Amino acid sequence: MTDVVITGLGATTPLGGDVESSWAALLAGRTGIAPITDEQYADVPCRLAAPFADSPTNHIPRPKARRLDVSQHAAIVAAREAWESAGTPDVDPERIAVVVGTGIGGAVTLLAQDDIREQRGAKRVSPHMIPMLMPNGPAAAAGLELGAKGGVHTVVSACASGAEAMQLGRDLIRAGRVDVVVAGGAEACLHPTPYAGFGMARAMSTRNDDPQGAVRPFDTGRDGFVMGEGAALVVLETAEHAAARGARAIALLAGAGTTSDGYDMVAPDPTGGGAARAIKLALRDSGLEPTAVQHVNAHATSTPVGDIAEAAAIRAALGDHPAITATKGATGHMMGASGAVEALFTILSIRDQMVPPILNLHDIDPDENVQALDLVRGDARAMKIDAAVNDSFGFGGHNTALLFTTI
C-alpha cells in the first residue's frame, strides 16, 4: 500500500493564529474560552465562546474578505501556512487537490443576510451570499488560493468532517488521482441562533461564571461543550513524491477508519461500538497491533454521554495503556474543524514526543471505562510516541479514526 506522509501544517485556532502559537499555548495549559459580552446572547443558556485568537479576516484583503464567509477566510489562512510549511511544492496544478470538511458552512452569512432582507428589503441582500454560505465554500476558497485543479472536495459529516476529509485526501493519493492533497477542516459559526439550538438540546455548558473551567472532558462535573472557531489543513503526498522534491516528512498517515453508529441522530451508541470499529479499521489499515499505539487524542466533547461511550470504545479497540488527552477544554468545540485541529495536535505530539494535558480534569468520572484510562492531566507529558490515534465523532453517528506514526 502506498505510504502517504504529512509534509505541511497550517492552522488558525482559539489558541493562536498559526500552528506553533496554537501548539505552544496548548502545551502550556492555556484556554481560548472567554465570556461573550454581546447582548444578542443574553437569553441563550451558554454565554461562553472560543473565538479565533487572531481573526483570519485580518489577513485577507478587505475587498476579497467582503465576498467570503469567515470560515473561508480561515481555510485560506490555514492553506497558506500549510503550503509554505511544505516548502511551496512545485507541482502541476492538475495534480493538486483540496479536501476541506465543514459541519455547518456559512450559516452565519445566511442568518445575517436574512436579517438584512427583513430589515432593509431583498435588494440589499449581498450578490455574494450564495458562494459565501455554501458548505463547499471553504474548500473552494482554499483551492482558489492554491490554484488547485485536481479537484476540490467537501466532506460534511458534522464534527467528524475535518478528520474524514484527511482520510479522503489520503485515499485520493493512494488511488493515483493526484500527487498532493491539502486536507482538513474549517468552521466559524458563532451566532446566537446555533447557540440557542445547541442550548435547547442541552449540549452546551452553562458554567457561565467559570470560563476557564467550563469544559471538563472526562470529569464528573462536565455539563457540555463551548463552541469555538478554527481551521487546520495539512499537506499530504506520497513518501516517494516528498523525497523526490527533498521535502521534510513530519509523520505518516498510516491508517484511517470510518464507520456509522446506525443508532440515533444526536446521541452516540452508548456501547461505543461504532467508534471502536473505526479505531480497529484504522489499526487494520496500518497493519499495527493495538499495543503499538501509545497515545490517543480523544474527541471528548465534555457531554455526559459522549465521553463515557468514547472511553468504552478506546478500551475495546486499544486497551488501557495509551496516554489519553482531550483538548476541547482549551479550544472549545470547533464543530467541523475539530477533527482536523485535533489531528494536527496528534501529529505534533508525535513530532515533539509530547502529550498536552486535559484541562479541568479534577474528579474523574466514576464510570469503569473512564477510570481505567491513562488520562493526562496537570502538565504536558514527555513520552515516546511512535503511533497515535485521533478520534472524531459527529451528529448522525459519524465515526472517524486517524492513525499517525513516526516516519
VOGU-3710 file (C-alpha; in Angstrom, 3 decimals, decimal comma):
1> mtdvvitglg> 0,000/0,000/0,000  1,253/3,493/-0,855  2,637/5,403/2,132  1,102/8,889/2,481  3,023/11,370/4,592  2,339/14,815/6,017  4,743/17,459/4,793  2,944/20,695/5,688  0,859/22,028/8,589  -1,392/25,092/8,796
11> attplggdve> -3,869/26,305/11,404  -5,703/29,187/12,999  -7,413/28,398/16,298  -8,716/29,956/19,525  -5,213/29,448/20,933  -3,197/31,136/18,188  -3,118/32,409/14,652  -0,789/29,698/13,396  0,398/26,173/14,166  3,248/26,898/16,533
21> sswaallagr> 1,474/29,513/18,663  -1,561/27,220/18,991  0,615/24,272/19,985  2,678/26,251/22,492  -0,480/27,546/24,193  -1,945/24,041/24,332  1,181/22,558/25,924  1,234/25,409/28,431  -2,310/24,600/29,541  -3,910/27,832/28,338
31> tgiapitdeq> -7,520/28,078/27,123  -9,133/30,158/24,392  -12,561/30,134/26,075  -13,888/33,504/27,247  -17,210/35,139/28,192  -19,485/36,559/25,481  -20,456/40,151/26,171  -22,674/40,675/23,094  -26,262/41,351/24,252  -27,620/39,179/21,429
41> yadvpcrlaa> -26,603/36,191/23,536  -28,351/37,433/26,671  -31,123/34,798/26,609  -29,154/31,733/25,475  -28,097/29,169/28,116  -24,370/29,246/27,229  -22,668/32,642/27,104  -19,110/31,451/26,530  -17,135/31,001/23,315  -13,693/30,173/21,944
51> pfadsptnhi> -13,255/32,642/19,058  -10,196/32,856/16,817  -7,200/34,179/18,752  -6,173/36,125/15,652  -9,092/36,808/13,322  -8,272/35,327/9,897  -10,227/38,209/8,380  -7,300/40,454/9,312  -5,132/38,531/6,854  -7,413/38,812/3,820
61> prpkarrldv> -7,550/41,994/1,677  -10,742/43,867/2,540  -12,416/43,720/-0,912  -11,835/39,942/-1,037  -12,853/39,426/2,584  -16,244/41,042/1,973  -17,055/38,411/-0,658  -16,218/35,443/1,593  -17,560/33,916/4,796  -15,245/33,884/7,828
71> sqhaaivaar> -14,936/30,100/7,560  -13,491/30,686/4,092  -11,040/33,277/5,461  -9,872/30,655/7,965  -9,447/27,994/5,283  -7,308/30,377/3,212  -5,077/31,301/6,170  -4,547/27,640/7,114  -3,925/26,647/3,478  -1,284/29,353/3,047
81> eawesagtpd> 0,610/28,253/6,149  0,384/24,560/5,267  1,608/25,175/1,731  4,521/27,320/2,891  5,340/24,777/5,605  5,556/22,088/2,914  8,115/24,175/1,050  5,684/25,567/-1,551  5,684/22,406/-3,709  6,273/22,872/-7,416
91> vdperiavvv> 3,508/20,577/-8,654  1,363/20,521/-11,792  -1,880/22,256/-10,651  -3,874/19,431/-12,253  -2,182/17,059/-9,779  -3,165/19,096/-6,688  -6,500/18,513/-4,904  -8,132/20,108/-1,872  -10,485/18,418/0,610  -11,974/20,551/3,392
101> gtgiggavtl> -14,612/19,403/5,846  -17,199/21,622/7,499  -20,173/20,902/9,697  -22,313/23,995/9,269  -20,683/26,040/6,488  -21,715/29,655/6,036  -24,694/29,619/8,396  -23,680/32,948/9,938  -23,724/34,559/6,500  -27,215/33,178/5,828
111> laqddireqr> -28,562/34,434/9,141  -27,006/37,879/8,669  -28,351/38,234/5,144  -31,813/37,136/6,296  -31,739/39,941/8,861  -30,810/42,409/6,103  -33,665/41,201/3,868  -36,207/41,554/6,672  -34,987/44,972/7,806  -33,944/46,618/4,515
121> gakrvsphmi> -35,524/44,608/1,708  -34,448/41,945/-0,792  -32,480/44,387/-2,964  -29,961/44,934/-0,157  -29,056/41,237/0,081  -25,446/40,616/-0,994  -24,944/39,178/-4,500  -22,125/37,166/-2,917  -24,434/35,468/-0,400  -24,689/32,081/-2,122
131> pmlmpngpaa> -20,942/31,404/-2,559  -20,463/32,697/0,994  -22,933/30,287/2,579  -22,423/27,123/0,504  -20,812/24,295/2,517  -18,156/23,776/-0,162  -17,080/27,411/0,223  -14,039/26,760/2,479  -12,755/24,038/0,137  -13,316/26,252/-2,886
141> aaglelgakg> -11,600/29,219/-1,243  -8,545/27,139/-0,299  -8,460/25,607/-3,773  -8,529/29,035/-5,413  -5,795/30,250/-3,081  -3,515/27,390/-4,171  -4,622/27,231/-7,801  -5,594/23,579/-7,370  -7,069/21,972/-10,499  -7,074/18,307/-9,480
151> gvhtvvsaca> -10,417/18,520/-7,671  -11,890/20,475/-4,781  -13,956/18,313/-2,445  -16,072/18,892/0,651  -16,859/16,459/3,439  -19,902/17,219/5,593  -20,145/14,709/8,429  -20,826/17,028/11,362  -17,971/17,092/13,882  -16,077/14,286/12,126
161> sgaeamqlgr> -15,816/16,346/8,914  -12,227/17,577/9,237  -10,848/14,135/10,071  -12,858/12,404/7,360  -11,532/14,992/4,887  -7,990/13,869/5,691  -8,965/10,271/5,088  -10,485/11,168/1,716  -7,359/13,154/0,833  -5,190/10,166/1,669
171> dliragrvdv> -7,411/7,899/-0,440  -7,206/10,243/-3,460  -3,419/9,960/-3,372  -3,480/6,188/-2,897  -5,810/5,916/-5,898  -3,292/7,832/-8,012  -5,779/10,602/-8,797  -3,374/13,357/-7,714  0,119/13,794/-6,270  -0,587/16,324/-3,497
181> vvaggaeacl> -3,703/16,979/-1,405  -4,325/19,798/1,052  -6,873/18,439/3,517  -8,520/19,390/6,799  -11,448/21,364/8,174  -12,697/24,909/8,757  -15,593/26,307/10,780  -16,753/29,700/12,067  -20,357/29,619/13,227  -20,513/31,676/16,415
191> hptpyagfgm> -24,038/33,144/16,356  -26,912/33,292/18,866  -29,169/31,006/16,799  -26,866/27,945/16,739  -26,226/28,698/20,408  -29,970/28,581/21,056  -30,295/25,281/19,190  -27,417/23,534/20,921  -28,528/25,102/24,198  -32,042/23,718/23,934
201> aramstrndd> -30,509/20,329/23,158  -28,593/20,696/26,448  -25,317/20,012/24,692  -23,510/23,162/25,866  -22,001/24,084/29,212  -23,888/26,609/31,325  -20,960/27,272/33,626  -21,051/30,916/32,541  -19,332/32,218/35,662  -16,284/29,981/35,123
211> pqgavrpfdt> -14,978/30,335/31,532  -11,605/28,771/32,317  -13,218/25,709/33,867  -16,315/25,360/31,709  -15,264/22,409/29,522  -14,293/19,328/31,548  -13,625/16,219/29,443  -13,976/13,011/31,465  -14,643/14,971/34,688  -17,630/14,187/36,891
221> grdgfvmgeg> -18,666/17,847/36,722  -18,833/18,082/32,915  -22,018/19,605/31,527  -21,349/20,108/27,815  -19,143/21,929/25,341  -18,432/25,554/24,399  -18,455/26,448/20,709  -15,218/27,523/19,080  -13,867/28,586/15,705  -10,910/27,105/13,895
231> aalvvletae> -9,254/25,675/10,828  -6,435/23,235/10,220  -5,108/21,911/6,917  -2,245/19,540/6,190  -0,314/18,763/3,022  -0,435/15,083/2,059  1,696/13,362/-0,559  3,355/10,009/-1,139  6,618/9,361/0,649  8,302/8,953/-2,736
241> haaargarai> 6,946/12,266/-4,016  8,092/14,066/-0,872  11,548/12,502/-1,048  11,924/13,332/-4,733  11,436/17,034/-4,104  13,514/16,994/-0,915  10,619/17,741/1,415  10,601/17,001/5,128  8,066/14,337/6,117  6,641/15,123/9,558
251> allagagtts> 4,572/11,971/10,119  2,898/9,124/8,265  -0,894/8,870/7,948  -0,672/5,139/8,395  -4,304/4,226/8,920  -7,860/5,529/8,812  -11,258/4,100/9,557  -14,779/5,449/9,174  -17,992/3,836/10,442  -21,534/4,858/11,361
261> dgydmvapdp> -23,482/4,011/14,513  -26,903/3,382/12,965  -28,261/4,275/16,387  -29,509/7,864/16,877  -29,325/11,284/15,191  -27,622/13,072/18,077  -26,668/10,505/20,750  -23,709/8,148/20,289  -24,140/4,402/20,583  -23,671/4,079/24,375
271> tgggaaraik> -21,603/0,923/23,928  -19,078/2,832/21,804  -19,339/0,032/19,264  -19,251/2,208/16,142  -16,343/4,262/17,413  -14,411/1,137/18,380  -14,900/-0,303/14,887  -13,478/2,897/13,374  -10,338/2,584/15,506  -9,996/-1,112/14,650
281> lalrdsglep> -10,315/-0,313/10,940  -7,543/2,268/11,284  -5,387/-0,337/13,017  -6,050/-2,906/10,295  -5,283/-0,303/7,641  -1,941/0,450/9,278  -1,009/-3,152/9,988  -0,296/-2,275/13,639  -1,360/-4,110/16,766  -3,267/-2,210/19,493
291> tavqhvnaha> -0,235/-2,362/21,773  1,715/-0,259/19,261  -0,489/2,815/19,853  0,904/4,883/22,721  -1,332/7,959/22,577  -4,937/8,956/21,750  -6,262/12,474/21,173  -9,883/11,896/22,152  -12,937/13,615/20,693  -14,331/14,070/24,258
301> tstpvgdiae> -16,936/16,804/23,889  -17,391/17,028/27,662  -21,002/15,846/27,376  -22,122/13,242/29,944  -22,982/10,534/27,393  -20,293/11,149/24,771  -17,209/10,805/26,952  -18,360/7,516/28,502  -19,126/5,943/25,117  -15,722/7,013/23,822
311> aaairaalgd> -13,937/5,577/26,860  -15,613/2,235/26,173  -14,552/2,439/22,519  -10,919/3,190/23,321  -10,680/0,307/25,793  -12,383/-2,110/23,389  -10,111/-1,221/20,477  -6,793/-0,390/22,122  -6,860/-1,386/25,784  -5,933/0,711/28,813
321> hpaitatkga> -2,333/1,583/28,049  -2,434/4,650/25,676  -1,914/8,090/27,178  -5,159/9,986/26,561  -5,610/13,698/26,054  -8,703/15,724/25,148  -8,162/19,289/24,007  -11,620/20,884/23,805  -11,124/22,446/27,243  -8,535/24,647/25,528
331> tghmmgasga> -10,054/25,161/22,091  -13,775/24,738/22,616  -15,656/22,588/20,136  -14,818/23,818/16,633  -17,517/21,666/15,025  -16,426/20,575/11,529  -12,897/21,841/12,145  -12,396/19,915/15,394  -11,270/16,675/13,811  -8,692/18,469/11,689
341> vealftilsi> -7,289/20,614/14,508  -7,108/17,623/16,853  -5,445/15,523/14,146  -2,891/18,294/13,749  -2,255/18,239/17,514  -1,801/14,445/17,278  0,815/14,912/14,556  2,591/17,498/16,708  2,540/15,097/19,670  4,455/12,621/17,517
351> rdqmvppiln> 6,818/15,301/16,208  7,681/16,653/19,656  7,059/13,468/21,716  4,731/15,437/23,999  1,125/14,909/25,082  -0,808/18,054/26,102  -2,826/17,910/29,323  -6,603/17,622/29,702  -7,792/20,849/31,302  -10,207/20,945/34,230
361> lhdidpdenv> -9,977/17,239/35,000  -10,199/17,183/38,784  -12,699/14,445/39,671  -12,541/11,616/37,120  -15,936/10,177/36,189  -16,630/7,000/38,194  -17,536/5,023/35,054  -15,391/1,893/34,952  -14,051/2,536/31,455  -13,167/6,171/32,173
371> qaldlvrgda> -11,418/5,196/35,399  -9,279/2,656/33,535  -7,871/5,173/31,041  -4,448/6,810/31,423  -5,723/10,401/31,340  -3,001/13,056/31,066  -3,664/15,978/33,417  -1,676/18,625/35,179  1,370/19,275/32,981  2,105/18,129/29,430
381> ramkidaavn> 3,742/14,691/29,425  7,002/13,953/27,614  6,926/10,376/26,376  7,893/8,106/23,492  5,237/8,163/20,772  5,668/6,034/17,659  1,946/5,724/16,880  -1,073/7,799/17,905  -4,793/7,833/17,151  -7,157/10,777/16,757
391> dsfgfgghnt> -10,887/10,089/17,291  -13,670/12,215/15,798  -17,434/11,730/16,034  -20,455/13,671/14,801  -24,233/14,014/14,984  -25,763/11,409/12,720  -23,496/8,697/14,120  -20,350/9,528/12,088  -17,120/7,994/13,430  -13,617/8,551/12,039
401> allftti> -10,288/7,443/13,470  -6,933/8,509/12,043  -3,704/6,716/12,961  -0,434/8,601/12,601  3,067/7,209/13,082  6,637/8,366/13,003  8,398/8,099/9,639
//
